[in-house]
Amino acid sequence: MKKKFVSIFLTISLVGAMLAGCGSSDSSQKADAGSSQETGVQEQAAADTAETKKDGAYDLTLYTINSTDEDFPEWLANVEGATGLKINVIAAPTDSDTRQQKITTILSTGDASVDILEINDEMSASFKNAGWLEGLNDTVMTEDIRAEFPQGYMADMITDKNGQIIGVPGYSGYLAFWVNQQIMDEVGITSIDTKEDFVKYMEAASGNGRYGYGGSWEKTYSHNEIAQFVNMFGGDYLDWTNPANREAVEFLHDMVQKGYTPVDQIADKYEQMNPKFIDGKYGSLFMWGLGSDYAKADMLGADKIHMAMVPKFSDERYIFTDSWSYVLNAASKNKDAAITFLKYMASEEGMKASYEAFDRYPARKDVAEKVVPDTDPAKEMYSRYANECVVRGRPMLPQTMEFISAMGTIFQSYMKDEITIDDFCAKAKEYSETYNK
């Protein structure tokens, strides 16, 4: 590998800016002048693309987030060689808001100058039922191929109201459960397999300024936390009449009351949480990525900080994955070439190429078993997640940003005892209905 875990950690950063905390969007922010200049460059690039396509110079145009990666030229050469396609590339803006506005404009206006685009889960939730994206069930994501992808993720994130899959996931990036083995050994806990085990560890590891669990509870990051625990309790994040939802949020509130996790983490995003975890302030947490921050601090390892299996709170084990997906613009004039590209991206060879270039952990579990070396510290646990857990996409609504912010606000209020659990559930039900339009 030429670098470690670039793409997955890019997506972690992305959450901080676009979702401001859902775990998969770009935090690299440019000044307004820079963003405006970049937008102008992109618009000119789109115009140049339209012109070159008139001359037949390219078979398709790809709108991508990866063009600035150092291994992108090698990856592109691989794709062109494998498919026989000549691909024109337009670099998507690095600023998340600018990027979403640009992609929305391309798709909503029927702009045919771009054929394939990379979009994240937030955009998938907003676009999949708009009629802007081509369904792929009969061409690319055929039954044999889609059987190898995470079924819950595809149903949640990239399947439209007519049952059509509208994207090819580029990778799998789990919201993994991480533990500090040094703390586990100190308190004599050997396993965190059940809810009861989890509570025992919380109690044993907490005290003297240390907490058994750490959550990134900043208003726009807490979405992941709430939804993860709702799933673990067997609930449904979009149905706040479900008693398991209430039980999950009460459980988090009780952890604060019992001193197992601090209320002041409502100010923390992942960027603040990771250093504290490395310093031993927390015994466990849920975190995106493959642990490069821990590795840099020499704290990644079976005897230090490592991934663990998600505890089983109900009948199943649940975990989230996120991804960026390749989608086909319904307005494309080059659909045959686009289908050829997408078939390659969904294939073993295509996923292997992306893994080697961008360190994108393959979304297909069969491919991951073959191409990821056994020396990769994530392989064993990622394989177990894929085979032993119900893998879901994060719950999102068409008005995703508004929904996340609203839920985070009432979650923080409940954690601070400013509202009751009844107030929280009533508001959550209202928001689930209001922002699902």
Sequence and secondary structure as in RCSB ss.txt:
>XXXX:A:sequence
MKKKFVSIFLTISLVGAMLAGCGSSDSSQKADAGSSQETGVQEQAAADTAETKKDGAYDLTLYTINSTDEDFPEW
LANVEGATGLKINVIAAPTDSDTRQQKITTILSTGDASVDILEINDEMSASFKNAGWLEGLNDTVMTEDIRAEFP
QGYMADMITDKNGQIIGVPGYSGYLAFWVNQQIMDEVGITSIDTKEDFVKYMEAASGNGRYGYGGSWEKTYSHNE
IAQFVNMFGGDYLDWTNPANREAVEFLHDMVQKGYTPVDQIADKYEQMNPKFIDGKYGSLFMWGLGSDYAKADML
GADKIHMAMVPKFSDERYIFTDSWSYVLNAASKNKDAAITFLKYMASEEGMKASYEAFDRYPARKDVAEKVVPDT
DPAKEMYSRYANECVVRGRPMLPQTMEFISAMGTIFQSYMKDEITIDDFCAKAKEYSETYNK
>XXXX:A:secstr
  SSSHHHHHHHHHIIIIISSSS S      HHHHHHHHHHHHHHHHHHHHHHHTT  SEEEEES TTSTTHHHH
HHHHHHHH   EEEEE  SSHHHHHHHHHHHHHTT TT  EEEEEHHHHHHHTTTT B   TTTTS HHHHTTS 
HHHHHHHSB TTS B  EE   EEEEEEEEHHHHHHHT     BHHHHHHHHHHH BTTBBS B   STTTHHHH
HHHHHHHTT  TT TT HHHHHHHHHHHHHHHTTSS GGGGG  HHHHHHHHHTTSBSEEEEESS HHHHHTT B
STTSEEEE   B SSS EEEEE EEEEEBTT S HHHHHHHHHHHHSHHHHHHHHHHH    SSHHHHHHHS TT
 TTHHHHHHHHHHSEEE     TTHHHHHHHHHHHHHHHHTTSS HHHHHHHHHHHHHHT  
